[in-house]
Amino acid sequence: MRQLDHDNIIKLYEVYEGEKSVYLVLDYVQGGELFTFIKSKKSYSEETARKIMKGVLSGLAHCHSKHIAHRDLKPENLILVLL
C-alpha cells in the first residue's frame, strides 16, 4: 500500500506490530461504505453512479499499474468521502 499515491485510494502512513496485533495508520475517511449508500437510496442519478464508478475504476487502474490486485473488491469494502 505504501507504493500507492492516488486521490481515490486511502493512504497508509505507518504500520506497528504488537505481540498479537498489527496496527495500520491510515487516512481518516468519513462517509461510510458504498454498500450502505446504495441501500439507503431508492434511486440515484446516472451522474452519481458515473462519478462513483469513475473514482473506483481510476483507483483500481492505479493499483493495476503498480501490479497490485485487490482480492476482495465489493461495495462493503469501498468507502465514500462526503463532499
C-alpha positions, -999 to 999 in steps of 0.1 A, spaced: 0 0 0 29 23 5 35 23 -32 1 38 -39 -4 75 -42 -38 83 -57 -67 105 -47 -91 76 -47 -70 52 -25 -66 55 12 -31 64 22 -11 41 45 13 61 68 27 36 92 25 0 105 30 -10 141 33 -46 151 24 -58 186 26 -93 200 -9 -103 189 -20 -74 166 -9 -53 137 -19 -16 137 -22 4 105 -22 42 105 -44 52 76 -62 84 64 -94 91 83 -123 88 59 -157 99 69 -186 88 47 -194 52 51 -195 22 29 -206 23 -7 -229 -6 1 -247 14 28 -251 44 4 -266 21 -23 -290 5 1 -301 39 16 -313 53 -17 -344 43 -36 -327 56 -67 -299 78 -77 -289 96 -108 -268 83 -136 -245 112 -129 -240 99 -93 -233 64 -105 -209 77 -131 -189 97 -105 -187 68 -81 -176 43 -108 -151 67 -123 -134 70 -88 -135 33 -83 -121 24 -117 -95 52 -116 -82 39 -82 -83 3 -95 -64 12 -127 -37 28 -105 -34 -4 -84 -31 -24 -116 -4 -1 -130 17 -10 -99 9 -47 -104 -13 -48 -73 -46 -66 -74 -75 -61 -49 -86 -95 -38 -119 -85 -22 -134 -58 -43 -171 -52 -33 -192 -23 -22 -188 -32 15 -150 -26 11 -153 8 -6 -156 39 15 -172 71 3 -159 106 10 -186 131 17 -180 163 -1 
